[in-house]
Amino acid sequence: MDTQLFFTFLVAITLLTMTPGVDTMVTIRNSARGGWKDGFTTSLGICSGLFLHATVSALGISVILLQSAYAFSALKLVGAGYLIWLGLNSLYSIYAGRGMFSVPETAGQQFELKRSLREGFLSNALNPKTALFYMAFLPQFIDPQGSALWQSLMLAGIHFVIAMLWQCLLALGVNRARLWLQRPSVSRVFNGITGTVLLLLGGRLALSD
């Protein structure tokens, strides 16, 4: 890949990463729940899903999703259902009177490594828009003379670094606001906003063509 093409990829993927979406909301939600450790681990799970999409794109499996309405609809509904579940969980915490910071992080009851990794990975892996984006976007930067799989993984690695940096900055920002977010009224509002946004994102994904 020549320098100009690489720069184009770098700018495009950076702007994509910084555009608010599902990954951003899940990172913010979990950072508010368990501090920067939760946000970092969630981001690690999210960014790990990029390699799955890169592999799928390189192997051409995404073509099946493009050509099969049933396969795409099934994946889309699973992803939408997961987002809706996360949103409902946030809204339920308001009803249950459970603030995001009701238990100190040092007590070790808010941050769970496996849970954060799982939530981050699934939110990315079950997002068909990411799969379709990789299918349409990555081939423009792949040299047909080389290995499509290796080049796709390399580009996903660049995306991984950029996304990790951005999402960890978000996690640190939310963590710095923990004292303010500890207020019950603020916590309820935050739960309500993140839960509603996740529900809207899940509903939009489920109803999209």
N, C-alpha and C positions, 0 to 999 in steps of 0.2 A: 504494500500500500504506500503510495507516494505521500509526501508531507502535506500537500493541500487536501487530499482526500481524508487523511487522518485528522487534520484540523477540523474539517467539516463534520466528521463523526463525533469528535470530542465536543464541539459546540452543541450539536443536535442532542446528544445523549445527556449532556449537562442540563440543558433547558428542559428536556423531558423529565429528568430526575427531580428538578426543582418545582415542576408543575404539581400543585396539590392534587392528590388522588387517594386511592385506597391505601397505598403503602404509607403515605404521609399520615393519614388519619389513624391507622393501626399503631404506628410508631408513637404518635403523640398520646394516644389512649393508654398504651402500655407504659410509657414513660411516666405518665401521671399516676398510674396504678402502683408501680414499684420502683420508681426512680431511674437514674441513668443506667443501672445494670439491666433493668427490664427493657428499656429502650434500645440499648446496645445489642442485647441478645435477640430482641425482636428484629432489629435491623439485619443482624447476621442471618437470621432465618429467611427474611425477605430476599436479601441479596443472594443467598444460596440458591433460591428458586430460579435466578437468572440463568444459571448454568444448565438447569433442566430445559428451559425454553430454548437456549442456544443449541443444545443437543438435538432437541425435537426439530428445530428449524433446519439444522444441518442434515439430518437424516430424512427430511421431507415428510415427517409424519403430520406436520401442520397442514400439508396439502389435503390430507384426509378430512381435517376439520373444515377446510374451505369448501370441499366438494360434497361433504355429507352434512346435510341440515340436521339430521338426527344426532350425529356425534357432537356437532357444535352446540346444539340446544341442550344436550345432556350436560356437557361440561359447563355451559353458561349457567344453567339452573343450579348446579352444585356450588359453583362459586358464589352466585347470588345468595343462595341459602346460607352459606357460611358467613357472609357479610351481614345478613339480616340477623343471624344468631348473635354475632358480636354486638350489633346495635341494640338488640333486645336485652342482652345481658347488661349493657351499660344503663339502659332505662330502668331495668328491674332493680338496680342498685339504689336508685332514687326511692322507689317504693319500699325497699327493704331498709331504708335509712342507713345504707352502708356507703360511707364516703370513700373516696379513692385512697385517702391517707389515714383511715381509721386505725390502722395498725402500723407502728413505726417500721421502717425498712430494716432496722437493726434486729428486729424480732425474728426476721427470716420467714415471715408468714405471707408476705406479699409477692416476693420475687421467687419464681420457680423456673429454673433453667429450661427444663424440657417443655413446659407450657409455653414459655416465650418463644422458643425456637419453633415449636409446632405451629403456633398462631401466625408467626411471621412467614414461615415457609408456605403454609396452606393459603394464606391470603394472596401470595404471589403465584404459587403454582396453579391455583384454581381460577386464576383470572385469565379468561380466554383472550381478552384484549391484549395482554402482554404477549401471548403466544402468536397472535396474528400480527402484532407490531414487529416482533422479531422476524417473522416469516417475510414481511414486506420490507423491513428496514435493513437487516444484516446483509442480504445478498448484494446490495449496492456497494458494499465495502469488501467483498470477498473476491480474491483473485482466482478465477476458474482453473488456473494452472496448478494451484496448490490444494492442500487438504481443506475441504469445506468445514469439516468438524473441528480441526485444530484452529483454524482462523476464527470460527464462530466462538469457540471457547475463549480465545484470546480477547476478542472484542467484549465478550461477556465479563471477562476479568477486569477490563478497563471500566466497564459500567459498574461492576461490583465495588471498585475502589471509590468512584465518584459518589455512588449511592450511599455507601457506608459513611463517608465523610459528611454528607449532607444530613442524613438521618441521625447521626450521632450528635451533630450540632443542634438539631431539633430536640433530641433527648436531653442534652445538657441545658438547653434553654428552659424546657419544662421543669427540669430538676431544680433549677435556680428559683423557680416560682413556687416551690413546694410549700413554703410557709404561708404564702398567700392563698394557695389552693387548699390548704388544710381547713380553711373556714368552711363550715358545713354548707352555708348558702352558696358559696362559690363552687364547692365540689358538686353540689346538686346541679347547678347551671352547666358546669363543664361536662358532667355525665349526660345531661340532657342534650347538649349540643353535639357531642361526639356520637352519642347513640342515634340521634336523629339523622346526622349526616351519613353514618354507616347504613342506616335503613334506607335512606334515599339512594345511596350508591348501589346498594343491593337491588332495590326495586328497579332502578334505571337499567342495571345490567340484565335483570330478568326480562324486562320488557323490550330491550333493544333488539333490532333486527340483526 
